[in-house]
Amino acid sequence: MFLIRFLLLPVGSVILGKALVRTQRDPSPRLGGLLLVLALPLGILLAVMLGAMAPRTDLSFWATITVPYGVAWLLLGYAL
């Protein structure tokens, strides 16, 4: 179940992010939508960078999942 949810998260995020970028005029929801669209590439970049900095920890795994999505949802929550 974890892998299925993990694979569905980027798909749903891209769909929601594209809808937010297209429909919203405020900068905060648009930026949040853009971050949702770019969360997977940003997560891969963070995994490579943090994996090189701390190779023996799970820091890179958790940061790649939480940081881009967390910032995006923070911006969307602020817009509400």
mmJSON file of the N, C-alpha and C atoms, coordinates in Angstrom:
{"data_MODEL":{"atom_site":{
"group_PDB":["ATOM","ATOM","ATOM","ATOM","ATOM","ATOM","ATOM","ATOM","ATOM","ATOM","ATOM","ATOM","ATOM","ATOM","ATOM","ATOM","ATOM","ATOM","ATOM","ATOM","ATOM","ATOM","ATOM","ATOM","ATOM","ATOM","ATOM","ATOM","ATOM","ATOM","ATOM","ATOM","ATOM","ATOM","ATOM","ATOM","ATOM","ATOM","ATOM","ATOM","ATOM","ATOM","ATOM","ATOM","ATOM","ATOM","ATOM","ATOM","ATOM","ATOM","ATOM","ATOM","ATOM","ATOM","ATOM","ATOM","ATOM","ATOM","ATOM","ATOM","ATOM","ATOM","ATOM","ATOM","ATOM","ATOM","ATOM","ATOM","ATOM","ATOM","ATOM","ATOM","ATOM","ATOM","ATOM","ATOM","ATOM","ATOM","ATOM","ATOM","ATOM","ATOM","ATOM","ATOM","ATOM","ATOM","ATOM","ATOM","ATOM","ATOM","ATOM","ATOM","ATOM","ATOM","ATOM","ATOM","ATOM","ATOM","ATOM","ATOM","ATOM","ATOM","ATOM","ATOM","ATOM","ATOM","ATOM","ATOM","ATOM","ATOM","ATOM","ATOM","ATOM","ATOM","ATOM","ATOM","ATOM","ATOM","ATOM","ATOM","ATOM","ATOM","ATOM","ATOM","ATOM","ATOM","ATOM","ATOM","ATOM","ATOM","ATOM","ATOM","ATOM","ATOM","ATOM","ATOM","ATOM","ATOM","ATOM","ATOM","ATOM","ATOM","ATOM","ATOM","ATOM","ATOM","ATOM","ATOM","ATOM","ATOM","ATOM","ATOM","ATOM","ATOM","ATOM","ATOM","ATOM","ATOM","ATOM","ATOM","ATOM","ATOM","ATOM","ATOM","ATOM","ATOM","ATOM","ATOM","ATOM","ATOM","ATOM","ATOM","ATOM","ATOM","ATOM","ATOM","ATOM","ATOM","ATOM","ATOM","ATOM","ATOM","ATOM","ATOM","ATOM","ATOM","ATOM","ATOM","ATOM","ATOM","ATOM","ATOM","ATOM","ATOM","ATOM","ATOM","ATOM","ATOM","ATOM","ATOM","ATOM","ATOM","ATOM","ATOM","ATOM","ATOM","ATOM","ATOM","ATOM","ATOM","ATOM","ATOM","ATOM","ATOM","ATOM","ATOM","ATOM","ATOM","ATOM","ATOM","ATOM","ATOM","ATOM","ATOM","ATOM","ATOM","ATOM","ATOM","ATOM","ATOM","ATOM","ATOM","ATOM","ATOM","ATOM","ATOM","ATOM","ATOM","ATOM","ATOM"],
"id":[1,2,3,4,5,6,7,8,9,10,11,12,13,14,15,16,17,18,19,20,21,22,23,24,25,26,27,28,29,30,31,32,33,34,35,36,37,38,39,40,41,42,43,44,45,46,47,48,49,50,51,52,53,54,55,56,57,58,59,60,61,62,63,64,65,66,67,68,69,70,71,72,73,74,75,76,77,78,79,80,81,82,83,84,85,86,87,88,89,90,91,92,93,94,95,96,97,98,99,100,101,102,103,104,105,106,107,108,109,110,111,112,113,114,115,116,117,118,119,120,121,122,123,124,125,126,127,128,129,130,131,132,133,134,135,136,137,138,139,140,141,142,143,144,145,146,147,148,149,150,151,152,153,154,155,156,157,158,159,160,161,162,163,164,165,166,167,168,169,170,171,172,173,174,175,176,177,178,179,180,181,182,183,184,185,186,187,188,189,190,191,192,193,194,195,196,197,198,199,200,201,202,203,204,205,206,207,208,209,210,211,212,213,214,215,216,217,218,219,220,221,222,223,224,225,226,227,228,229,230,231,232,233,234,235,236,237,238,239,240],
"type_symbol":["N","C","C","N","C","C","N","C","C","N","C","C","N","C","C","N","C","C","N","C","C","N","C","C","N","C","C","N","C","C","N","C","C","N","C","C","N","C","C","N","C","C","N","C","C","N","C","C","N","C","C","N","C","C","N","C","C","N","C","C","N","C","C","N","C","C","N","C","C","N","C","C","N","C","C","N","C","C","N","C","C","N","C","C","N","C","C","N","C","C","N","C","C","N","C","C","N","C","C","N","C","C","N","C","C","N","C","C","N","C","C","N","C","C","N","C","C","N","C","C","N","C","C","N","C","C","N","C","C","N","C","C","N","C","C","N","C","C","N","C","C","N","C","C","N","C","C","N","C","C","N","C","C","N","C","C","N","C","C","N","C","C","N","C","C","N","C","C","N","C","C","N","C","C","N","C","C","N","C","C","N","C","C","N","C","C","N","C","C","N","C","C","N","C","C","N","C","C","N","C","C","N","C","C","N","C","C","N","C","C","N","C","C","N","C","C","N","C","C","N","C","C","N","C","C","N","C","C","N","C","C","N","C","C","N","C","C","N","C","C"],
"label_atom_id":["N","CA","C","N","CA","C","N","CA","C","N","CA","C","N","CA","C","N","CA","C","N","CA","C","N","CA","C","N","CA","C","N","CA","C","N","CA","C","N","CA","C","N","CA","C","N","CA","C","N","CA","C","N","CA","C","N","CA","C","N","CA","C","N","CA","C","N","CA","C","N","CA","C","N","CA","C","N","CA","C","N","CA","C","N","CA","C","N","CA","C","N","CA","C","N","CA","C","N","CA","C","N","CA","C","N","CA","C","N","CA","C","N","CA","C","N","CA","C","N","CA","C","N","CA","C","N","CA","C","N","CA","C","N","CA","C","N","CA","C","N","CA","C","N","CA","C","N","CA","C","N","CA","C","N","CA","C","N","CA","C","N","CA","C","N","CA","C","N","CA","C","N","CA","C","N","CA","C","N","CA","C","N","CA","C","N","CA","C","N","CA","C","N","CA","C","N","CA","C","N","CA","C","N","CA","C","N","CA","C","N","CA","C","N","CA","C","N","CA","C","N","CA","C","N","CA","C","N","CA","C","N","CA","C","N","CA","C","N","CA","C","N","CA","C","N","CA","C","N","CA","C","N","CA","C","N","CA","C","N","CA","C","N","CA","C","N","CA","C","N","CA","C","N","CA","C","N","CA","C"],
"label_alt_id":[null,null,null,null,null,null,null,null,null,null,null,null,null,null,null,null,null,null,null,null,null,null,null,null,null,null,null,null,null,null,null,null,null,null,null,null,null,null,null,null,null,null,null,null,null,null,null,null,null,null,null,null,null,null,null,null,null,null,null,null,null,null,null,null,null,null,null,null,null,null,null,null,null,null,null,null,null,null,null,null,null,null,null,null,null,null,null,null,null,null,null,null,null,null,null,null,null,null,null,null,null,null,null,null,null,null,null,null,null,null,null,null,null,null,null,null,null,null,null,null,null,null,null,null,null,null,null,null,null,null,null,null,null,null,null,null,null,null,null,null,null,null,null,null,null,null,null,null,null,null,null,null,null,null,null,null,null,null,null,null,null,null,null,null,null,null,null,null,null,null,null,null,null,null,null,null,null,null,null,null,null,null,null,null,null,null,null,null,null,null,null,null,null,null,null,null,null,null,null,null,null,null,null,null,null,null,null,null,null,null,null,null,null,null,null,null,null,null,null,null,null,null,null,null,null,null,null,null,null,null,null,null,null,null,null,null,null,null,null,null],
"label_comp_id":["MET","MET","MET","PHE","PHE","PHE","LEU","LEU","LEU","ILE","ILE","ILE","ARG","ARG","ARG","PHE","PHE","PHE","LEU","LEU","LEU","LEU","LEU","LEU","LEU","LEU","LEU","PRO","PRO","PRO","VAL","VAL","VAL","GLY","GLY","GLY","SER","SER","SER","VAL","VAL","VAL","ILE","ILE","ILE","LEU","LEU","LEU","GLY","GLY","GLY","LYS","LYS","LYS","ALA","ALA","ALA","LEU","LEU","LEU","VAL","VAL","VAL","ARG","ARG","ARG","THR","THR","THR","GLN","GLN","GLN","ARG","ARG","ARG","ASP","ASP","ASP","PRO","PRO","PRO","SER","SER","SER","PRO","PRO","PRO","ARG","ARG","ARG","LEU","LEU","LEU","GLY","GLY","GLY","GLY","GLY","GLY","LEU","LEU","LEU","LEU","LEU","LEU","LEU","LEU","LEU","VAL","VAL","VAL","LEU","LEU","LEU","ALA","ALA","ALA","LEU","LEU","LEU","PRO","PRO","PRO","LEU","LEU","LEU","GLY","GLY","GLY","ILE","ILE","ILE","LEU","LEU","LEU","LEU","LEU","LEU","ALA","ALA","ALA","VAL","VAL","VAL","MET","MET","MET","LEU","LEU","LEU","GLY","GLY","GLY","ALA","ALA","ALA","MET","MET","MET","ALA","ALA","ALA","PRO","PRO","PRO","ARG","ARG","ARG","THR","THR","THR","ASP","ASP","ASP","LEU","LEU","LEU","SER","SER","SER","PHE","PHE","PHE","TRP","TRP","TRP","ALA","ALA","ALA","THR","THR","THR","ILE","ILE","ILE","THR","THR","THR","VAL","VAL","VAL","PRO","PRO","PRO","TYR","TYR","TYR","GLY","GLY","GLY","VAL","VAL","VAL","ALA","ALA","ALA","TRP","TRP","TRP","LEU","LEU","LEU","LEU","LEU","LEU","LEU","LEU","LEU","GLY","GLY","GLY","TYR","TYR","TYR","ALA","ALA","ALA","LEU","LEU","LEU"],
"label_asym_id":["A","A","A","A","A","A","A","A","A","A","A","A","A","A","A","A","A","A","A","A","A","A","A","A","A","A","A","A","A","A","A","A","A","A","A","A","A","A","A","A","A","A","A","A","A","A","A","A","A","A","A","A","A","A","A","A","A","A","A","A","A","A","A","A","A","A","A","A","A","A","A","A","A","A","A","A","A","A","A","A","A","A","A","A","A","A","A","A","A","A","A","A","A","A","A","A","A","A","A","A","A","A","A","A","A","A","A","A","A","A","A","A","A","A","A","A","A","A","A","A","A","A","A","A","A","A","A","A","A","A","A","A","A","A","A","A","A","A","A","A","A","A","A","A","A","A","A","A","A","A","A","A","A","A","A","A","A","A","A","A","A","A","A","A","A","A","A","A","A","A","A","A","A","A","A","A","A","A","A","A","A","A","A","A","A","A","A","A","A","A","A","A","A","A","A","A","A","A","A","A","A","A","A","A","A","A","A","A","A","A","A","A","A","A","A","A","A","A","A","A","A","A","A","A","A","A","A","A","A","A","A","A","A","A","A","A","A","A","A","A"],
"label_entity_id":["1","1","1","1","1","1","1","1","1","1","1","1","1","1","1","1","1","1","1","1","1","1","1","1","1","1","1","1","1","1","1","1","1","1","1","1","1","1","1","1","1","1","1","1","1","1","1","1","1","1","1","1","1","1","1","1","1","1","1","1","1","1","1","1","1","1","1","1","1","1","1","1","1","1","1","1","1","1","1","1","1","1","1","1","1","1","1","1","1","1","1","1","1","1","1","1","1","1","1","1","1","1","1","1","1","1","1","1","1","1","1","1","1","1","1","1","1","1","1","1","1","1","1","1","1","1","1","1","1","1","1","1","1","1","1","1","1","1","1","1","1","1","1","1","1","1","1","1","1","1","1","1","1","1","1","1","1","1","1","1","1","1","1","1","1","1","1","1","1","1","1","1","1","1","1","1","1","1","1","1","1","1","1","1","1","1","1","1","1","1","1","1","1","1","1","1","1","1","1","1","1","1","1","1","1","1","1","1","1","1","1","1","1","1","1","1","1","1","1","1","1","1","1","1","1","1","1","1","1","1","1","1","1","1","1","1","1","1","1","1"],
"label_seq_id":[1,1,1,2,2,2,3,3,3,4,4,4,5,5,5,6,6,6,7,7,7,8,8,8,9,9,9,10,10,10,11,11,11,12,12,12,13,13,13,14,14,14,15,15,15,16,16,16,17,17,17,18,18,18,19,19,19,20,20,20,21,21,21,22,22,22,23,23,23,24,24,24,25,25,25,26,26,26,27,27,27,28,28,28,29,29,29,30,30,30,31,31,31,32,32,32,33,33,33,34,34,34,35,35,35,36,36,36,37,37,37,38,38,38,39,39,39,40,40,40,41,41,41,42,42,42,43,43,43,44,44,44,45,45,45,46,46,46,47,47,47,48,48,48,49,49,49,50,50,50,51,51,51,52,52,52,53,53,53,54,54,54,55,55,55,56,56,56,57,57,57,58,58,58,59,59,59,60,60,60,61,61,61,62,62,62,63,63,63,64,64,64,65,65,65,66,66,66,67,67,67,68,68,68,69,69,69,70,70,70,71,71,71,72,72,72,73,73,73,74,74,74,75,75,75,76,76,76,77,77,77,78,78,78,79,79,79,80,80,80],
"pdbx_PDB_ins_code":[null,null,null,null,null,null,null,null,null,null,null,null,null,null,null,null,null,null,null,null,null,null,null,null,null,null,null,null,null,null,null,null,null,null,null,null,null,null,null,null,null,null,null,null,null,null,null,null,null,null,null,null,null,null,null,null,null,null,null,null,null,null,null,null,null,null,null,null,null,null,null,null,null,null,null,null,null,null,null,null,null,null,null,null,null,null,null,null,null,null,null,null,null,null,null,null,null,null,null,null,null,null,null,null,null,null,null,null,null,null,null,null,null,null,null,null,null,null,null,null,null,null,null,null,null,null,null,null,null,null,null,null,null,null,null,null,null,null,null,null,null,null,null,null,null,null,null,null,null,null,null,null,null,null,null,null,null,null,null,null,null,null,null,null,null,null,null,null,null,null,null,null,null,null,null,null,null,null,null,null,null,null,null,null,null,null,null,null,null,null,null,null,null,null,null,null,null,null,null,null,null,null,null,null,null,null,null,null,null,null,null,null,null,null,null,null,null,null,null,null,null,null,null,null,null,null,null,null,null,null,null,null,null,null,null,null,null,null,null,null],
"Cartn_x":[0.818,0.0,0.868,2.005,2.862,3.34,3.758,4.258,3.157,1.955,0.844,0.539,0.478,0.231,1.38,2.581,3.744,3.737,3.281,3.207,2.021,0.944,-0.213,-0.016,0.822,1.055,1.568,2.592,3.042,1.999,1.241,0.22,-0.859,-1.37,-2.38,-1.839,-0.603,-0.001,0.149,0.53,0.663,-0.706,-1.733,-3.077,-3.579,-3.454,-3.887,-3.053,-1.753,-0.879,-1.178,-1.419,-1.755,-3.065,-4.037,-5.317,-5.156,-4.332,-4.122,-3.384,-2.389,-1.625,-2.519,-3.397,-4.252,-5.388,-5.945,-7.169,-6.957,-5.898,-5.722,-4.957,-5.311,-4.624,-3.698,-3.968,-3.113,-1.75,-0.676,0.648,0.877,0.311,0.564,0.001,-1.277,-1.761,-1.083,-0.73,-0.035,1.342,2.059,3.371,3.24,2.212,1.962,1.645,0.851,0.554,1.787,2.623,3.866,4.782,4.834,5.639,5.082,3.75,3.175,3.546,3.576,3.959,5.435,6.274,7.717,8.234,7.339,7.773,8.582,8.204,8.953,10.364,10.552,11.935,12.737,12.093,12.801,13.156,12.272,12.544,13.719,13.803,14.935,16.231,16.204,17.386,17.803,16.837,17.158,17.708,17.178,17.673,19.133,19.493,20.883,21.789,21.371,22.206,22.35,21.229,21.293,21.882,21.708,22.319,23.834,24.354,25.801,26.318,25.499,25.931,25.835,24.787,24.581,24.223,25.206,24.902,24.38,24.623,24.236,22.964,22.202,20.976,19.788,18.607,17.387,16.966,17.833,17.512,17.097,17.798,17.479,16.117,15.758,14.463,13.327,13.389,12.291,12.251,13.395,13.403,12.842,13.126,12.614,11.11,10.54,9.095,8.43,8.963,8.238,8.514,9.714,10.042,9.283,9.345,8.612,7.093,6.542,5.103,4.698,5.505,5.199,5.187,6.147,6.183,4.99,4.645,3.499,2.205,1.996,0.779,0.784,1.94,2.032,1.569,2.015,1.58,0.085,-0.416,-1.859,-2.68,-2.215,-2.933,-2.904,-1.802,-1.711,-2.702,-2.899,-3.817,-5.266,-5.584,-6.965,-7.275],
"Cartn_y":[-1.194,0.0,1.267,1.212,2.396,2.787,1.827,2.141,2.661,2.119,2.604,4.052,4.374,5.766,6.667,6.168,6.963,7.26,6.321,6.547,7.435,7.407,8.245,9.703,9.925,11.284,12.227,11.889,12.813,13.035,12.005,12.154,13.134,12.948,13.861,15.263,15.374,16.693,17.451,16.752,17.407,17.872,17.053,17.437,18.643,18.616,19.742,20.986,20.82,21.965,22.644,21.859,22.445,23.213,22.675,23.363,24.672,24.674,25.901,26.958,26.554,27.514,28.132,27.342,27.848,28.726,28.446,29.126,30.269,30.252,31.258,32.471,33.618,34.862,35.36,34.951,35.34,34.665,35.345,34.724,33.542,33.567,32.49,31.143,31.061,29.768,29.327,30.278,29.913,29.336,29.938,29.422,28.058,27.905,26.603,25.54,25.899,24.968,24.617,25.605,25.354,24.426,24.617,23.72,22.303,22.177,20.836,20.146,20.914,20.343,19.949,20.784,20.556,19.76,19.257,18.575,17.314,16.561,15.342,15.646,16.538,16.852,17.497,18.366,18.952,17.89,16.934,15.849,14.992,14.713,13.941,14.716,16.006,16.844,16.864,17.02,16.998,15.641,14.551,13.219,13.049,13.535,13.424,14.273,15.509,16.414,15.919,15.581,15.146,13.751,12.916,11.59,11.679,12.675,12.866,13.467,14.312,14.965,14.041,13.21,12.317,10.927,10.162,8.897,7.784,7.844,6.739,7.005,8.019,8.331,8.312,8.368,8.446,9.888,10.839,12.25,12.598,12.08,12.432,11.893,10.705,10.128,10.965,11.307,12.051,13.491,14.094,15.471,15.551,14.563,14.6,14.454,13.759,13.606,14.838,15.334,16.335,17.779,18.131,19.55,20.194,19.681,20.371,20.382,19.251,19.197,20.052,20.072,20.888,22.369,22.824,24.246,24.59,23.705,23.951,24.041,23.129,23.165,24.335,24.757,25.951,27.189,27.327,28.454,28.402,27.214,27.079,27.355,26.91,27.208,28.688,29.345,30.791,31.538,31.037,31.691,31.58,30.552,30.413,31.466],
"Cartn_z":[0.0,0.0,0.0,0.692,0.758,-0.626,-1.43,-2.769,-3.681,-3.551,-4.368,-4.02,-2.745,-2.331,-2.758,-2.662,-3.04,-4.535,-5.353,-6.791,-7.187,-6.413,-6.708,-6.278,-5.308,-4.812,-5.898,-6.671,-7.719,-8.813,-9.145,-10.194,-9.738,-8.538,-8.007,-7.807,-7.405,-7.204,-8.517,-9.568,-10.878,-11.371,-11.215,-11.661,-10.884,-9.562,-8.734,-9.007,-9.146,-9.399,-10.717,-11.769,-13.07,-13.003,-12.283,-12.14,-11.374,-10.345,-9.566,-10.375,-11.126,-11.929,-13.001,-13.587,-14.666,-14.172,-12.994,-12.577,-11.591,-10.827,-9.778,-10.288,-9.769,-10.127,-9.022,-7.786,-6.663,-6.787,-6.4,-6.535,-5.594,-4.391,-3.434,-3.899,-4.32,-4.816,-6.115,-6.951,-8.194,-7.895,-6.955,-6.572,-5.899,-5.058,-4.448,-5.489,-6.495,-7.578,-8.384,-8.624,-9.356,-8.561,-7.256,-6.418,-6.412,-6.461,-6.528,-7.836,-8.93,-10.219,-10.208,-9.608,-9.628,-8.431,-7.58,-6.358,-6.655,-7.659,-7.96,-8.457,-9.45,-9.841,-8.714,-7.925,-6.786,-5.755,-5.557,-4.621,-5.065,-6.364,-6.879,-6.693,-6.97,-6.776,-5.305,-4.411,-2.983,-2.548,-3.111,-2.748,-3.133,-4.31,-4.745,-3.862,-3.592,-2.791,-1.352,-0.718,0.679,0.819,-0.192,-0.159,-0.192,-0.898,-0.935,0.373,1.012,2.245,3.461,3.516,4.661,4.141,3.662,2.989,3.892,5.168,6.048,6.835,6.466,7.188,6.223,6.796,6.001,5.761,6.032,5.896,4.473,3.5,2.121,1.715,2.153,1.798,2.347,3.626,4.237,3.754,3.506,3.008,1.602,0.769,-0.601,-0.635,0.316,0.355,0.956,2.046,2.814,2.444,2.088,1.899,0.737,-0.493,-1.572,-1.364,-0.93,-0.704,0.493,1.515,2.684,2.382,1.623,1.248,0.361,-0.558,-1.434,-0.628,0.293,1.097,2.076,2.517,3.357,2.584,1.358,0.527,0.22,-0.041,-0.314,0.933,2.069,3.325,3.65,3.369,3.586,2.686,1.479,0.545,0.978,1.766,2.241,3.271],
"occupancy":[1.0,1.0,1.0,1.0,1.0,1.0,1.0,1.0,1.0,1.0,1.0,1.0,1.0,1.0,1.0,1.0,1.0,1.0,1.0,1.0,1.0,1.0,1.0,1.0,1.0,1.0,1.0,1.0,1.0,1.0,1.0,1.0,1.0,1.0,1.0,1.0,1.0,1.0,1.0,1.0,1.0,1.0,1.0,1.0,1.0,1.0,1.0,1.0,1.0,1.0,1.0,1.0,1.0,1.0,1.0,1.0,1.0,1.0,1.0,1.0,1.0,1.0,1.0,1.0,1.0,1.0,1.0,1.0,1.0,1.0,1.0,1.0,1.0,1.0,1.0,1.0,1.0,1.0,1.0,1.0,1.0,1.0,1.0,1.0,1.0,1.0,1.0,1.0,1.0,1.0,1.0,1.0,1.0,1.0,1.0,1.0,1.0,1.0,1.0,1.0,1.0,1.0,1.0,1.0,1.0,1.0,1.0,1.0,1.0,1.0,1.0,1.0,1.0,1.0,1.0,1.0,1.0,1.0,1.0,1.0,1.0,1.0,1.0,1.0,1.0,1.0,1.0,1.0,1.0,1.0,1.0,1.0,1.0,1.0,1.0,1.0,1.0,1.0,1.0,1.0,1.0,1.0,1.0,1.0,1.0,1.0,1.0,1.0,1.0,1.0,1.0,1.0,1.0,1.0,1.0,1.0,1.0,1.0,1.0,1.0,1.0,1.0,1.0,1.0,1.0,1.0,1.0,1.0,1.0,1.0,1.0,1.0,1.0,1.0,1.0,1.0,1.0,1.0,1.0,1.0,1.0,1.0,1.0,1.0,1.0,1.0,1.0,1.0,1.0,1.0,1.0,1.0,1.0,1.0,1.0,1.0,1.0,1.0,1.0,1.0,1.0,1.0,1.0,1.0,1.0,1.0,1.0,1.0,1.0,1.0,1.0,1.0,1.0,1.0,1.0,1.0,1.0,1.0,1.0,1.0,1.0,1.0,1.0,1.0,1.0,1.0,1.0,1.0,1.0,1.0,1.0,1.0,1.0,1.0,1.0,1.0,1.0,1.0,1.0,1.0],
"B_iso_or_equiv":[0.0,0.0,0.0,0.0,0.0,0.0,0.0,0.0,0.0,0.0,0.0,0.0,0.0,0.0,0.0,0.0,0.0,0.0,0.0,0.0,0.0,0.0,0.0,0.0,0.0,0.0,0.0,0.0,0.0,0.0,0.0,0.0,0.0,0.0,0.0,0.0,0.0,0.0,0.0,0.0,0.0,0.0,0.0,0.0,0.0,0.0,0.0,0.0,0.0,0.0,0.0,0.0,0.0,0.0,0.0,0.0,0.0,0.0,0.0,0.0,0.0,0.0,0.0,0.0,0.0,0.0,0.0,0.0,0.0,0.0,0.0,0.0,0.0,0.0,0.0,0.0,0.0,0.0,0.0,0.0,0.0,0.0,0.0,0.0,0.0,0.0,0.0,0.0,0.0,0.0,0.0,0.0,0.0,0.0,0.0,0.0,0.0,0.0,0.0,0.0,0.0,0.0,0.0,0.0,0.0,0.0,0.0,0.0,0.0,0.0,0.0,0.0,0.0,0.0,0.0,0.0,0.0,0.0,0.0,0.0,0.0,0.0,0.0,0.0,0.0,0.0,0.0,0.0,0.0,0.0,0.0,0.0,0.0,0.0,0.0,0.0,0.0,0.0,0.0,0.0,0.0,0.0,0.0,0.0,0.0,0.0,0.0,0.0,0.0,0.0,0.0,0.0,0.0,0.0,0.0,0.0,0.0,0.0,0.0,0.0,0.0,0.0,0.0,0.0,0.0,0.0,0.0,0.0,0.0,0.0,0.0,0.0,0.0,0.0,0.0,0.0,0.0,0.0,0.0,0.0,0.0,0.0,0.0,0.0,0.0,0.0,0.0,0.0,0.0,0.0,0.0,0.0,0.0,0.0,0.0,0.0,0.0,0.0,0.0,0.0,0.0,0.0,0.0,0.0,0.0,0.0,0.0,0.0,0.0,0.0,0.0,0.0,0.0,0.0,0.0,0.0,0.0,0.0,0.0,0.0,0.0,0.0,0.0,0.0,0.0,0.0,0.0,0.0,0.0,0.0,0.0,0.0,0.0,0.0,0.0,0.0,0.0,0.0,0.0,0.0],
"pdbx_formal_charge":[null,null,null,null,null,null,null,null,null,null,null,null,null,null,null,null,null,null,null,null,null,null,null,null,null,null,null,null,null,null,null,null,null,null,null,null,null,null,null,null,null,null,null,null,null,null,null,null,null,null,null,null,null,null,null,null,null,null,null,null,null,null,null,null,null,null,null,null,null,null,null,null,null,null,null,null,null,null,null,null,null,null,null,null,null,null,null,null,null,null,null,null,null,null,null,null,null,null,null,null,null,null,null,null,null,null,null,null,null,null,null,null,null,null,null,null,null,null,null,null,null,null,null,null,null,null,null,null,null,null,null,null,null,null,null,null,null,null,null,null,null,null,null,null,null,null,null,null,null,null,null,null,null,null,null,null,null,null,null,null,null,null,null,null,null,null,null,null,null,null,null,null,null,null,null,null,null,null,null,null,null,null,null,null,null,null,null,null,null,null,null,null,null,null,null,null,null,null,null,null,null,null,null,null,null,null,null,null,null,null,null,null,null,null,null,null,null,null,null,null,null,null,null,null,null,null,null,null,null,null,null,null,null,null,null,null,null,null,null,null],
"auth_seq_id":[1,1,1,2,2,2,3,3,3,4,4,4,5,5,5,6,6,6,7,7,7,8,8,8,9,9,9,10,10,10,11,11,11,12,12,12,13,13,13,14,14,14,15,15,15,16,16,16,17,17,17,18,18,18,19,19,19,20,20,20,21,21,21,22,22,22,23,23,23,24,24,24,25,25,25,26,26,26,27,27,27,28,28,28,29,29,29,30,30,30,31,31,31,32,32,32,33,33,33,34,34,34,35,35,35,36,36,36,37,37,37,38,38,38,39,39,39,40,40,40,41,41,41,42,42,42,43,43,43,44,44,44,45,45,45,46,46,46,47,47,47,48,48,48,49,49,49,50,50,50,51,51,51,52,52,52,53,53,53,54,54,54,55,55,55,56,56,56,57,57,57,58,58,58,59,59,59,60,60,60,61,61,61,62,62,62,63,63,63,64,64,64,65,65,65,66,66,66,67,67,67,68,68,68,69,69,69,70,70,70,71,71,71,72,72,72,73,73,73,74,74,74,75,75,75,76,76,76,77,77,77,78,78,78,79,79,79,80,80,80],
"auth_comp_id":["MET","MET","MET","PHE","PHE","PHE","LEU","LEU","LEU","ILE","ILE","ILE","ARG","ARG","ARG","PHE","PHE","PHE","LEU","LEU","LEU","LEU","LEU","LEU","LEU","LEU","LEU","PRO","PRO","PRO","VAL","VAL","VAL","GLY","GLY","GLY","SER","SER","SER","VAL","VAL","VAL","ILE","ILE","ILE","LEU","LEU","LEU","GLY","GLY","GLY","LYS","LYS","LYS","ALA","ALA","ALA","LEU","LEU","LEU","VAL","VAL","VAL","ARG","ARG","ARG","THR","THR","THR","GLN","GLN","GLN","ARG","ARG","ARG","ASP","ASP","ASP","PRO","PRO","PRO","SER","SER","SER","PRO","PRO","PRO","ARG","ARG","ARG","LEU","LEU","LEU","GLY","GLY","GLY","GLY","GLY","GLY","LEU","LEU","LEU","LEU","LEU","LEU","LEU","LEU","LEU","VAL","VAL","VAL","LEU","LEU","LEU","ALA","ALA","ALA","LEU","LEU","LEU","PRO","PRO","PRO","LEU","LEU","LEU","GLY","GLY","GLY","ILE","ILE","ILE","LEU","LEU","LEU","LEU","LEU","LEU","ALA","ALA","ALA","VAL","VAL","VAL","MET","MET","MET","LEU","LEU","LEU","GLY","GLY","GLY","ALA","ALA","ALA","MET","MET","MET","ALA","ALA","ALA","PRO","PRO","PRO","ARG","ARG","ARG","THR","THR","THR","ASP","ASP","ASP","LEU","LEU","LEU","SER","SER","SER","PHE","PHE","PHE","TRP","TRP","TRP","ALA","ALA","ALA","THR","THR","THR","ILE","ILE","ILE","THR","THR","THR","VAL","VAL","VAL","PRO","PRO","PRO","TYR","TYR","TYR","GLY","GLY","GLY","VAL","VAL","VAL","ALA","ALA","ALA","TRP","TRP","TRP","LEU","LEU","LEU","LEU","LEU","LEU","LEU","LEU","LEU","GLY","GLY","GLY","TYR","TYR","TYR","ALA","ALA","ALA","LEU","LEU","LEU"],
"auth_asym_id":["A","A","A","A","A","A","A","A","A","A","A","A","A","A","A","A","A","A","A","A","A","A","A","A","A","A","A","A","A","A","A","A","A","A","A","A","A","A","A","A","A","A","A","A","A","A","A","A","A","A","A","A","A","A","A","A","A","A","A","A","A","A","A","A","A","A","A","A","A","A","A","A","A","A","A","A","A","A","A","A","A","A","A","A","A","A","A","A","A","A","A","A","A","A","A","A","A","A","A","A","A","A","A","A","A","A","A","A","A","A","A","A","A","A","A","A","A","A","A","A","A","A","A","A","A","A","A","A","A","A","A","A","A","A","A","A","A","A","A","A","A","A","A","A","A","A","A","A","A","A","A","A","A","A","A","A","A","A","A","A","A","A","A","A","A","A","A","A","A","A","A","A","A","A","A","A","A","A","A","A","A","A","A","A","A","A","A","A","A","A","A","A","A","A","A","A","A","A","A","A","A","A","A","A","A","A","A","A","A","A","A","A","A","A","A","A","A","A","A","A","A","A","A","A","A","A","A","A","A","A","A","A","A","A","A","A","A","A","A","A"],
"auth_atom_id":["N","CA","C","N","CA","C","N","CA","C","N","CA","C","N","CA","C","N","CA","C","N","CA","C","N","CA","C","N","CA","C","N","CA","C","N","CA","C","N","CA","C","N","CA","C","N","CA","C","N","CA","C","N","CA","C","N","CA","C","N","CA","C","N","CA","C","N","CA","C","N","CA","C","N","CA","C","N","CA","C","N","CA","C","N","CA","C","N","CA","C","N","CA","C","N","CA","C","N","CA","C","N","CA","C","N","CA","C","N","CA","C","N","CA","C","N","CA","C","N","CA","C","N","CA","C","N","CA","C","N","CA","C","N","CA","C","N","CA","C","N","CA","C","N","CA","C","N","CA","C","N","CA","C","N","CA","C","N","CA","C","N","CA","C","N","CA","C","N","CA","C","N","CA","C","N","CA","C","N","CA","C","N","CA","C","N","CA","C","N","CA","C","N","CA","C","N","CA","C","N","CA","C","N","CA","C","N","CA","C","N","CA","C","N","CA","C","N","CA","C","N","CA","C","N","CA","C","N","CA","C","N","CA","C","N","CA","C","N","CA","C","N","CA","C","N","CA","C","N","CA","C","N","CA","C","N","CA","C","N","CA","C","N","CA","C","N","CA","C","N","CA","C","N","CA","C","N","CA","C"],
"pdbx_PDB_model_num":[1,1,1,1,1,1,1,1,1,1,1,1,1,1,1,1,1,1,1,1,1,1,1,1,1,1,1,1,1,1,1,1,1,1,1,1,1,1,1,1,1,1,1,1,1,1,1,1,1,1,1,1,1,1,1,1,1,1,1,1,1,1,1,1,1,1,1,1,1,1,1,1,1,1,1,1,1,1,1,1,1,1,1,1,1,1,1,1,1,1,1,1,1,1,1,1,1,1,1,1,1,1,1,1,1,1,1,1,1,1,1,1,1,1,1,1,1,1,1,1,1,1,1,1,1,1,1,1,1,1,1,1,1,1,1,1,1,1,1,1,1,1,1,1,1,1,1,1,1,1,1,1,1,1,1,1,1,1,1,1,1,1,1,1,1,1,1,1,1,1,1,1,1,1,1,1,1,1,1,1,1,1,1,1,1,1,1,1,1,1,1,1,1,1,1,1,1,1,1,1,1,1,1,1,1,1,1,1,1,1,1,1,1,1,1,1,1,1,1,1,1,1,1,1,1,1,1,1,1,1,1,1,1,1,1,1,1,1,1,1]
}}}
